[in-house]
Amino acid sequence: MEQGRARYETAKKIIAANSVNKIQPNDLTSNCGTRRYAAVRGSTRQYAAVRGSTRQYVAVRAISANERENTQLCTASEQ
């Protein structure tokens, strides 16, 4: 029970940190994962500019939406 509670508290802190725009792409996923995610979404620099997105914003979206997938893709490609 105590272990589960600790895990829950940690997850809460991570989520809170992610909701702040100051997040760095390297915090939870490597750059590899973020770039791959952007490529999968078909985002180009132009598209990002139209959407008013910044590189930081794309990184936040990648982490929140596809954290697990990015991490798996990255570790697979880096091995």
MITORZA-548408 format. One record per residue: residue number from 1; residue in one letter; x, y, z of N, C-alpha, C in turn. Coordinates in steps of 0.02 Angstrom, whole numbers, m for minus. Layout:
REM residues N
@num: NUM	residuo: a	nc1: X	nc2: Y	nc3: Z	cac1: X	cac2: Y	cac3: Z	cc1: X	cc2: Y	cc3: Z $
...
***
This chain:
REM residues 79
@num: 1	residuo: m	nc1: 42	nc2: m60	nc3: 0	cac1: 0	cac2: 0	cac3: 0	cc1: 44	cc2: 63	cc3: 0 $
@num: 2	residuo: e	nc1: 95	nc2: 62	nc3: 44	cac1: 138	cac2: 120	cac3: 50	cc1: 177	cc2: 133	cc3: m15 $
@num: 3	residuo: q	nc1: 198	nc2: 79	nc3: m47	cac1: 236	cac2: 85	cac3: m110	cc1: 192	cc2: 115	cc3: m165 $
@num: 4	residuo: g	nc1: 130	nc2: 92	nc3: m168	cac1: 83	cac2: 118	cac3: m218	cc1: 70	cc2: 192	cc3: m207 $
@num: 5	residuo: r	nc1: 65	nc2: 212	nc3: m145	cac1: 54	cac2: 282	cac3: m128	cc1: 113	cc2: 325	cc3: m151 $
@num: 6	residuo: a	nc1: 173	nc2: 300	nc3: m139	cac1: 233	cac2: 337	cac3: m160	cc1: 235	cc2: 345	cc3: m235 $
@num: 7	residuo: r	nc1: 218	nc2: 291	nc3: m271	cac1: 217	cac2: 293	cac3: m344	cc1: 166	cc2: 345	cc3: m369 $
@num: 8	residuo: y	nc1: 108	nc2: 345	nc3: m336	cac1: 55	cac2: 392	cac3: m354	cc1: 78	cc2: 464	cc3: m344 $
@num: 9	residuo: e	nc1: 111	nc2: 478	nc3: m289	cac1: 136	cac2: 545	cac3: m274	cc1: 188	cc2: 567	cc3: m326 $
@num: 10	residuo: t	nc1: 232	nc2: 520	nc3: m344	cac1: 284	cac2: 535	cac3: m394	cc1: 251	cc2: 552	cc3: m461 $
@num: 11	residuo: a	nc1: 203	nc2: 511	nc3: m481	cac1: 168	cac2: 523	cac3: m544	cc1: 134	cc2: 591	cc3: m544 $
@num: 12	residuo: k	nc1: 105	nc2: 609	nc3: m487	cac1: 71	cac2: 673	cac3: m481	cc1: 120	cc2: 731	cc3: m492 $
@num: 13	residuo: k	nc1: 180	nc2: 724	nc3: m464	cac1: 231	cac2: 776	cac3: m471	cc1: 253	cc2: 782	cc3: m544 $
@num: 14	residuo: i	nc1: 263	nc2: 724	nc3: m577	cac1: 284	cac2: 725	cac3: m647	cc1: 231	cc2: 759	cc3: m690 $
@num: 15	residuo: i	nc1: 168	nc2: 741	nc3: m678	cac1: 113	cac2: 771	cac3: m717	cc1: 111	cc2: 846	cc3: m706 $
@num: 16	residuo: a	nc1: 119	nc2: 867	nc3: m644	cac1: 119	cac2: 939	cac3: m628	cc1: 176	cc2: 974	cc3: m663 $
@num: 17	residuo: a	nc1: 235	nc2: 942	nc3: m664	cac1: 293	cac2: 971	cac3: m697	cc1: 281	cc2: 977	cc3: m772 $
@num: 18	residuo: n	nc1: 248	nc2: 927	nc3: m801	cac1: 235	cac2: 927	cac3: m873	cc1: 187	cc2: 982	cc3: m894 $
@num: 19	residuo: s	nc1: 142	nc2: 1000	nc3: m849	cac1: 92	cac2: 1050	cac3: m867	cc1: 121	cc2: 1120	cc3: m870 $
@num: 20	residuo: v	nc1: 181	nc2: 1128	nc3: m843	cac1: 215	cac2: 1192	cac3: m847	cc1: 251	cc2: 1196	cc3: m914 $
@num: 21	residuo: n	nc1: 246	nc2: 1253	nc3: m947	cac1: 274	cac2: 1259	cac3: m1015	cc1: 350	cc2: 1260	cc3: m1016 $
@num: 22	residuo: k	nc1: 381	nc2: 1263	nc3: m957	cac1: 454	cac2: 1266	cac3: m955	cc1: 486	cc2: 1197	cc3: m965 $
@num: 23	residuo: i	nc1: 446	nc2: 1147	nc3: m980	cac1: 472	cac2: 1079	cac3: m987	cc1: 523	cc2: 1075	cc3: m1043 $
@num: 24	residuo: q	nc1: 574	nc2: 1035	nc3: m1033	cac1: 624	cac2: 1024	cac3: m1085	cc1: 608	cc2: 958	cc3: m1120 $
@num: 25	residuo: p	nc1: 620	nc2: 953	nc3: m1185	cac1: 605	cac2: 892	cac3: m1221	cc1: 641	cc2: 831	cc3: m1192 $
@num: 26	residuo: n	nc1: 698	nc2: 842	nc3: m1160	cac1: 737	cac2: 786	cac3: m1135	cc1: 712	cc2: 759	cc3: m1068 $
@num: 27	residuo: d	nc1: 664	nc2: 793	nc3: m1037	cac1: 643	cac2: 773	cac3: m970	cc1: 617	cc2: 701	cc3: m968 $
@num: 28	residuo: l	nc1: 572	nc2: 684	nc3: m1012	cac1: 542	cac2: 618	cac3: m1009	cc1: 555	cc2: 576	cc3: m1072 $
@num: 29	residuo: t	nc1: 566	nc2: 610	nc3: m1128	cac1: 582	cac2: 573	cac3: m1189	cc1: 644	cc2: 603	cc3: m1218 $
@num: 30	residuo: s	nc1: 681	nc2: 565	nc3: m1256	cac1: 740	cac2: 592	cac3: m1288	cc1: 719	cc2: 633	cc3: m1348 $
@num: 31	residuo: n	nc1: 764	nc2: 672	nc3: m1375	cac1: 749	cac2: 712	cac3: m1435	cc1: 727	cc2: 667	cc3: m1492 $
@num: 32	residuo: c	nc1: 757	nc2: 609	nc3: m1493	cac1: 739	cac2: 561	cac3: m1545	cc1: 665	cc2: 547	cc3: m1546 $
@num: 33	residuo: g	nc1: 636	nc2: 536	nc3: m1488	cac1: 565	cac2: 522	cac3: m1483	cc1: 523	cc2: 581	cc3: m1505 $
@num: 34	residuo: t	nc1: 544	nc2: 641	nc3: m1485	cac1: 507	cac2: 701	cac3: m1502	cc1: 507	cc2: 713	cc3: m1577 $
@num: 35	residuo: r	nc1: 566	nc2: 707	nc3: m1607	cac1: 571	cac2: 717	cac3: m1680	cc1: 530	cc2: 666	cc3: m1717 $
@num: 36	residuo: r	nc1: 534	nc2: 604	nc3: m1695	cac1: 497	cac2: 550	cac3: m1727	cc1: 422	cc2: 564	cc3: m1723 $
@num: 37	residuo: y	nc1: 401	nc2: 587	nc3: m1665	cac1: 330	cac2: 602	cac3: m1655	cc1: 307	cc2: 657	cc3: m1703 $
@num: 38	residuo: a	nc1: 348	nc2: 709	nc3: m1710	cac1: 331	cac2: 764	cac3: m1755	cc1: 326	cc2: 739	cc3: m1826 $
@num: 39	residuo: a	nc1: 372	nc2: 693	nc3: m1845	cac1: 372	cac2: 666	cac3: m1912	cc1: 309	cc2: 624	cc3: m1924 $
@num: 40	residuo: v	nc1: 291	nc2: 585	nc3: m1873	cac1: 231	cac2: 542	cac3: m1879	cc1: 169	cc2: 585	cc3: m1888 $
@num: 41	residuo: r	nc1: 166	nc2: 639	nc3: m1851	cac1: 108	cac2: 684	cac3: m1856	cc1: 107	cc2: 722	cc3: m1922 $
@num: 42	residuo: g	nc1: 161	nc2: 718	nc3: m1959	cac1: 165	cac2: 754	cac3: m2022	cc1: 176	cc2: 829	cc3: m2012 $
@num: 43	residuo: s	nc1: 202	nc2: 847	nc3: m1954	cac1: 213	cac2: 918	cac3: m1940	cc1: 276	cc2: 941	cc3: m1975 $
@num: 44	residuo: t	nc1: 270	nc2: 996	nc3: m2009	cac1: 329	cac2: 1027	cac3: m2038	cc1: 339	cc2: 1092	cc3: m2000 $
@num: 45	residuo: r	nc1: 395	nc2: 1124	nc3: m2012	cac1: 408	cac2: 1187	cac3: m1979	cc1: 353	cc2: 1237	cc3: m1997 $
@num: 46	residuo: q	nc1: 333	nc2: 1235	nc3: m2060	cac1: 281	cac2: 1280	cac3: m2085	cc1: 215	cc2: 1267	cc3: m2048 $
@num: 47	residuo: y	nc1: 197	nc2: 1204	nc3: m2043	cac1: 135	cac2: 1186	cac3: m2009	cc1: 136	cc2: 1209	cc3: m1936 $
@num: 48	residuo: a	nc1: 192	nc2: 1199	nc3: m1904	cac1: 199	cac2: 1219	cac3: m1834	cc1: 191	cc2: 1295	cc3: m1828 $
@num: 49	residuo: a	nc1: 219	nc2: 1331	nc3: m1876	cac1: 215	cac2: 1404	cac3: m1875	cc1: 142	cc2: 1426	cc3: m1883 $
@num: 50	residuo: v	nc1: 106	nc2: 1394	nc3: m1928	cac1: 36	cac2: 1411	cac3: m1940	cc1: m5	cc2: 1399	cc3: m1876 $
@num: 51	residuo: r	nc1: 9	nc2: 1344	nc3: m1843	cac1: m28	cac2: 1327	cac3: m1782	cc1: m6	cc2: 1371	cc3: m1723 $
@num: 52	residuo: g	nc1: 46	nc2: 1410	nc3: m1732	cac1: 71	cac2: 1451	cac3: m1677	cc1: 109	cc2: 1408	cc3: m1627 $
@num: 53	residuo: s	nc1: 131	nc2: 1351	nc3: m1648	cac1: 166	cac2: 1306	cac3: m1603	cc1: 239	cc2: 1323	cc3: m1600 $
@num: 54	residuo: t	nc1: 268	nc2: 1309	nc3: m1543	cac1: 340	cac2: 1315	cac3: m1537	cc1: 368	cc2: 1245	cc3: m1530 $
@num: 55	residuo: r	nc1: 433	nc2: 1239	nc3: m1537	cac1: 465	cac2: 1174	cac3: m1528	cc1: 448	cc2: 1146	cc3: m1459 $
@num: 56	residuo: q	nc1: 447	nc2: 1191	nc3: m1410	cac1: 432	cac2: 1173	cac3: m1341	cc1: 361	cc2: 1143	cc3: m1337 $
@num: 57	residuo: y	nc1: 314	nc2: 1176	nc3: m1369	cac1: 244	cac2: 1153	cac3: m1368	cc1: 238	cc2: 1084	cc3: m1398 $
@num: 58	residuo: v	nc1: 272	nc2: 1073	nc3: m1454	cac1: 271	cac2: 1007	cac3: m1487	cc1: 299	cc2: 954	cc3: m1439 $
@num: 59	residuo: a	nc1: 352	nc2: 972	nc3: m1404	cac1: 382	cac2: 925	cac3: m1357	cc1: 334	cc2: 907	cc3: m1301 $
@num: 60	residuo: v	nc1: 299	nc2: 957	nc3: m1275	cac1: 250	cac2: 945	cac3: m1222	cc1: 195	cc2: 899	cc3: m1247 $
@num: 61	residuo: r	nc1: 170	nc2: 912	nc3: m1307	cac1: 117	cac2: 871	cac3: m1336	cc1: 141	cc2: 799	cc3: m1345 $
@num: 62	residuo: a	nc1: 203	nc2: 793	nc3: m1369	cac1: 231	cac2: 726	cac3: m1381	cc1: 235	cc2: 687	cc3: m1316 $
@num: 63	residuo: i	nc1: 256	nc2: 721	nc3: m1264	cac1: 265	cac2: 687	cac3: m1200	cc1: 197	cc2: 668	cc3: m1170 $
@num: 64	residuo: s	nc1: 150	nc2: 715	nc3: m1171	cac1: 86	cac2: 700	cac3: m1139	cc1: 45	cc2: 649	cc3: m1179 $
@num: 65	residuo: a	nc1: 48	nc2: 652	nc3: m1245	cac1: 6	cac2: 609	cac3: m1286	cc1: 38	cc2: 540	cc3: m1297 $
@num: 66	residuo: n	nc1: 103	nc2: 539	nc3: m1307	cac1: 134	cac2: 477	cac3: m1330	cc1: 197	cc2: 460	cc3: m1292 $
@num: 67	residuo: e	nc1: 198	nc2: 474	nc3: m1228	cac1: 260	cac2: 464	cac3: m1189	cc1: 285	cc2: 393	cc3: m1195 $
@num: 68	residuo: r	nc1: 241	nc2: 344	nc3: m1184	cac1: 263	cac2: 275	cac3: m1183	cc1: 287	cc2: 254	cc3: m1253 $
@num: 69	residuo: e	nc1: 248	nc2: 271	nc3: m1304	cac1: 266	cac2: 251	cac3: m1372	cc1: 333	cc2: 281	cc3: m1393 $
@num: 70	residuo: n	nc1: 342	nc2: 345	nc3: m1379	cac1: 405	cac2: 379	cac3: m1396	cc1: 464	cc2: 345	cc3: m1363 $
@num: 71	residuo: t	nc1: 457	nc2: 329	nc3: m1300	cac1: 512	cac2: 300	cac3: m1263	cc1: 530	cc2: 232	cc3: m1293 $
@num: 72	residuo: q	nc1: 480	nc2: 193	nc3: m1310	cac1: 492	cac2: 127	cac3: m1339	cc1: 526	cc2: 133	cc3: m1407 $
@num: 73	residuo: l	nc1: 500	nc2: 177	nc3: m1449	cac1: 529	cac2: 188	cac3: m1515	cc1: 601	cc2: 209	cc3: m1510 $
@num: 74	residuo: c	nc1: 613	nc2: 254	nc3: m1463	cac1: 680	cac2: 281	cac3: m1455	cc1: 730	cc2: 229	cc3: m1432 $
@num: 75	residuo: t	nc1: 711	nc2: 193	nc3: m1380	cac1: 759	cac2: 145	cac3: m1353	cc1: 772	cc2: 91	cc3: m1405 $
@num: 76	residuo: a	nc1: 721	nc2: 74	nc3: m1445	cac1: 730	cac2: 23	cac3: m1497	cc1: 778	cc2: 48	cc3: m1550 $
@num: 77	residuo: s	nc1: 772	nc2: 111	nc3: m1570	cac1: 814	cac2: 136	cac3: m1624	cc1: 885	cc2: 153	cc3: m1600 $
@num: 78	residuo: e	nc1: 893	nc2: 165	nc3: m1536	cac1: 959	cac2: 184	cac3: m1511	cc1: 1002	cc2: 123	cc3: m1493 $
@num: 79	residuo: q	nc1: 972	nc2: 66	nc3: m1487	cac1: 1010	cac2: 6	cac3: m1467	cc1: 1053	cc2: m19	cc3: m1524 $
***
